[in-house]
Amino acid sequence: SMIDRITEGVELNLDSVNIAEIKHHDIIINVSKSEWKGGLEKALDYYINKEEYEECSKIKNLIDKL
């Protein structure tokens, strides 16, 4: 998932992470570090609406590390 990839990016101090790959077409979707916060904020809104507060806490901690 995007959240797991960004977590890895934060831990390894990467400049970008791959969040998706389309097999058989050699297409990789890469997100740069400057866009991680916006993606995490949208994911946070999604999980708040789903009332999955454990995931919200994980995302909030990641945002704080950026």
Phi, psi and omega in degrees: 000162179302319183296318178296319180295318179293322176303313178298318179299319178294313182296325182262005180053049180276159177271339178200164178223150174273126180251348179200154177219133177259107184293152179069004178231000180053042178247126178236130178264119185245137180240127181282157183305326182294343181256357183299315184300315179299318178295319179293322178296321177292321177296321179299315177302317180300311183288333173296314179297328179276356181058037176259079190288335176295317178293324177300317180297318178299315180294317179300318178297321177295315179301319180296332180283343183280000000 
